[in-house]
Amino acid sequence: MTAVDTGRISREDIESKLRQIKGDAEGAAEGARNVGVPAGAAVAVLLLVLIYLMGRRSGKKRSAYVAVRRL
């Protein structure tokens, strides 16, 4: 008799369903990982460039122009 005939859920039914779910989840995680790593690297590079440019701008605002005169 199977689980459908008796109306009961056996341990094997639960284990097979969990294996199926685990396989689906691992496939989805691998696909997301393949897209996530390059996207994360691109965001990190973009942030570094943005921080660099903002630092240059604030440095220009604060720097004093000193003229040296010879007597």
TORPA-4810 file (N, C-alpha, C, O; in nm, 3 decimals):
<nodes>
NODE_1_0.084_-0.119_0.000_0.000_0.000_0.000_0.088_0.125_0.000_0.194_0.127_0.063_M
NODE_2_0.045_0.227_-0.069_0.119_0.353_-0.074_0.053_0.456_0.017_-0.053_0.432_0.074_T
NODE_3_0.119_0.569_0.028_0.067_0.674_0.116_-0.066_0.729_0.066_-0.149_0.773_0.146_A
NODE_4_-0.089_0.726_-0.063_-0.213_0.779_-0.120_-0.329_0.686_-0.087_-0.440_0.732_-0.059_V
NODE_5_-0.305_0.556_-0.091_-0.412_0.458_-0.066_-0.458_0.463_0.079_-0.579_0.457_0.106_D
NODE_6_-0.366_0.472_0.174_-0.402_0.465_0.315_-0.434_0.601_0.375_-0.496_0.609_0.481_T
NODE_7_-0.394_0.708_0.309_-0.418_0.839_0.365_-0.310_0.880_0.465_-0.318_0.988_0.524_G
NODE_8_-0.211_0.795_0.483_-0.102_0.826_0.576_0.022_0.868_0.498_0.043_0.826_0.384_R
NODE_9_0.101_0.951_0.559_0.226_0.996_0.499_0.339_0.919_0.565_0.355_0.922_0.687_I
NODE_10_0.416_0.852_0.484_0.526_0.772_0.538_0.655_0.854_0.545_0.665_0.963_0.488_S
NODE_11_0.750_0.799_0.615_0.880_0.864_0.628_0.947_0.878_0.491_1.012_0.979_0.464_R
NODE_12_0.933_0.779_0.407_0.992_0.781_0.274_0.934_0.894_0.188_1.005_0.958_0.110_E
NODE_13_0.804_0.917_0.204_0.740_1.027_0.130_0.801_1.162_0.169_0.831_1.245_0.084_D
NODE_14_0.819_1.181_0.298_0.876_1.306_0.347_1.021_1.322_0.300_1.060_1.430_0.256_I
NODE_15_1.099_1.215_0.311_1.239_1.221_0.269_1.253_1.250_0.120_1.339_1.328_0.080_E
NODE_16_1.169_1.188_0.039_1.178_1.211_-0.106_1.139_1.355_-0.140_1.201_1.416_-0.227_S
NODE_17_1.040_1.407_-0.073_0.998_1.546_-0.099_1.107_1.644_-0.054_1.132_1.742_-0.123_K
NODE_18_1.169_1.619_0.059_1.277_1.706_0.106_1.397_1.702_0.012_1.459_1.806_-0.013_L
NODE_19_1.431_1.585_-0.041_1.540_1.574_-0.138_1.507_1.653_-0.264_1.594_1.719_-0.321_R
NODE_20_1.382_1.648_-0.306_1.340_1.723_-0.425_1.352_1.873_-0.400_1.401_1.946_-0.486_Q
NODE_21_1.307_1.919_-0.286_1.314_2.062_-0.252_1.459_2.106_-0.241_1.495_2.214_-0.289_I
NODE_22_1.544_2.024_-0.179_1.685_2.057_-0.163_1.753_2.070_-0.299_1.834_2.161_-0.319_K
NODE_23_1.721_1.981_-0.390_1.779_1.988_-0.525_1.738_2.115_-0.597_1.821_2.178_-0.663_G
NODE_24_1.613_2.152_-0.585_1.564_2.275_-0.649_1.632_2.398_-0.589_1.670_2.490_-0.661_D
NODE_25_1.646_2.400_-0.458_1.708_2.514_-0.390_1.855_2.526_-0.425_1.904_2.638_-0.443_A
NODE_26_1.926_2.415_-0.435_2.068_2.421_-0.470_2.087_2.473_-0.612_2.181_2.548_-0.638_E
NODE_27_2.001_2.435_-0.702_2.009_2.484_-0.839_1.986_2.634_-0.846_2.056_2.705_-0.918_G
NODE_28_1.889_2.682_-0.772_1.860_2.825_-0.771_1.973_2.903_-0.705_2.007_3.012_-0.751_A
NODE_29_2.032_2.849_-0.600_2.142_2.917_-0.532_2.264_2.926_-0.622_2.332_3.029_-0.624_A
NODE_30_2.291_2.822_-0.697_2.406_2.824_-0.788_2.386_2.928_-0.898_2.480_2.998_-0.934_E
NODE_31_2.267_2.938_-0.949_2.237_3.038_-1.051_2.251_3.180_-0.998_2.303_3.267_-1.067_G
NODE_32_2.205_3.203_-0.877_2.215_3.336_-0.816_2.361_3.369_-0.786_2.402_3.485_-0.799_A
NODE_33_2.439_3.270_-0.746_2.580_3.293_-0.715_2.655_3.335_-0.840_2.743_3.421_-0.834_R
NODE_34_2.623_3.274_-0.954_2.690_3.307_-1.079_2.664_3.451_-1.121_2.749_3.512_-1.186_N
NODE_35_2.551_3.505_-1.087_2.518_3.643_-1.122_2.565_3.738_-1.012_2.606_3.850_-1.042_V
NODE_36_2.559_3.697_-0.887_2.587_3.785_-0.774_2.731_3.827_-0.760_2.758_3.940_-0.721_G
NODE_37_2.826_3.740_-0.790_2.968_3.772_-0.770_3.011_3.885_-0.864_3.069_3.982_-0.816_V
NODE_38_2.988_3.876_-0.994_3.029_3.989_-1.080_2.953_4.118_-1.048_3.009_4.227_-1.056_P
NODE_39_2.827_4.106_-1.013_2.750_4.225_-0.979_2.805_4.291_-0.853_2.816_4.413_-0.847_A
NODE_40_2.840_4.212_-0.754_2.900_4.267_-0.631_3.034_4.333_-0.658_3.064_4.437_-0.599_G
NODE_41_3.114_4.274_-0.744_3.244_4.334_-0.779_3.225_4.467_-0.851_3.297_4.562_-0.825_A
NODE_42_3.128_4.473_-0.941_3.101_4.597_-1.013_3.055_4.707_-0.919_3.095_4.822_-0.933_A
NODE_43_2.971_4.673_-0.823_2.924_4.772_-0.725_3.040_4.820_-0.639_3.048_4.939_-0.609_V
NODE_44_3.130_4.730_-0.599_3.246_4.769_-0.518_3.337_4.865_-0.594_3.383_4.964_-0.538_A
NODE_45_3.363_4.837_-0.721_3.447_4.925_-0.802_3.380_5.061_-0.819_3.446_5.164_-0.809_V
NODE_46_3.251_5.061_-0.844_3.178_5.187_-0.859_3.184_5.270_-0.732_3.202_5.392_-0.739_L
NODE_47_3.170_5.207_-0.617_3.180_5.280_-0.490_3.319_5.338_-0.469_3.333_5.452_-0.424_L
NODE_48_3.422_5.262_-0.502_3.559_5.313_-0.487_3.583_5.434_-0.576_3.645_5.531_-0.533_L
NODE_49_3.536_5.430_-0.700_3.552_5.544_-0.791_3.475_5.664_-0.739_3.526_5.776_-0.743_V
NODE_50_3.355_5.643_-0.691_3.274_5.752_-0.637_3.341_5.816_-0.516_3.345_5.939_-0.505_L
NODE_51_3.392_5.735_-0.426_3.460_5.787_-0.307_3.586_5.865_-0.347_3.614_5.970_-0.290_I
NODE_52_3.660_5.813_-0.443_3.780_5.881_-0.490_3.746_6.019_-0.547_3.810_6.119_-0.514_Y
NODE_53_3.643_6.024_-0.633_3.606_6.151_-0.694_3.554_6.250_-0.591_3.582_6.370_-0.601_L
NODE_54_3.479_6.204_-0.493_3.430_6.294_-0.388_3.546_6.347_-0.303_3.544_6.463_-0.262_M
NODE_55_3.645_6.265_-0.279_3.761_6.309_-0.203_3.842_6.413_-0.278_3.892_6.507_-0.218_G
NODE_56_3.855_6.396_-0.408_3.926_6.496_-0.489_3.854_6.629_-0.485_3.916_6.734_-0.474_R
NODE_57_3.723_6.624_-0.494_3.644_6.748_-0.495_3.657_6.822_-0.363_3.676_6.943_-0.361_R
NODE_58_3.646_6.749_-0.252_3.655_6.816_-0.122_3.797_6.866_-0.098_3.815_6.966_-0.029_S
NODE_59_3.897_6.799_-0.153_4.035_6.846_-0.140_4.057_6.976_-0.214_4.132_7.061_-0.168_G
NODE_60_3.992_6.993_-0.328_4.005_7.117_-0.403_3.935_7.232_-0.331_3.981_7.346_-0.337_K
NODE_61_3.827_7.203_-0.264_3.755_7.307_-0.191_3.836_7.359_-0.073_3.837_7.479_-0.046_K
NODE_62_3.904_7.269_-0.005_3.975_7.307_0.118_4.117_7.358_0.093_4.173_7.426_0.179_R
NODE_63_4.176_7.327_-0.020_4.315_7.365_-0.040_4.326_7.515_-0.062_4.244_7.577_-0.130_S
NODE_64_4.427_7.570_-0.004_4.450_7.713_-0.016_4.550_7.738_-0.128_4.643_7.661_-0.149_A
NODE_65_4.528_7.845_-0.199_4.621_7.886_-0.303_4.715_7.987_-0.240_4.674_8.095_-0.198_Y
NODE_66_4.840_7.950_-0.234_4.938_8.037_-0.169_5.028_8.095_-0.276_5.091_8.022_-0.352_V
NODE_67_5.031_8.224_-0.282_5.117_8.292_-0.377_5.243_8.334_-0.303_5.235_8.395_-0.196_A
NODE_68_5.356_8.303_-0.359_5.483_8.339_-0.299_5.538_8.459_-0.376_5.552_8.456_-0.498_V
NODE_69_5.568_8.563_-0.303_5.621_8.686_-0.364_5.766_8.701_-0.325_5.805_8.678_-0.210_R
NODE_70_5.844_8.738_-0.419_5.984_8.766_-0.389_6.001_8.916_-0.375_5.946_8.994_-0.453_R
NODE_71_6.076_8.953_-0.277_6.100_9.096_-0.254_6.222_9.144_-0.323_6.256_9.262_-0.314_L
</nodes>
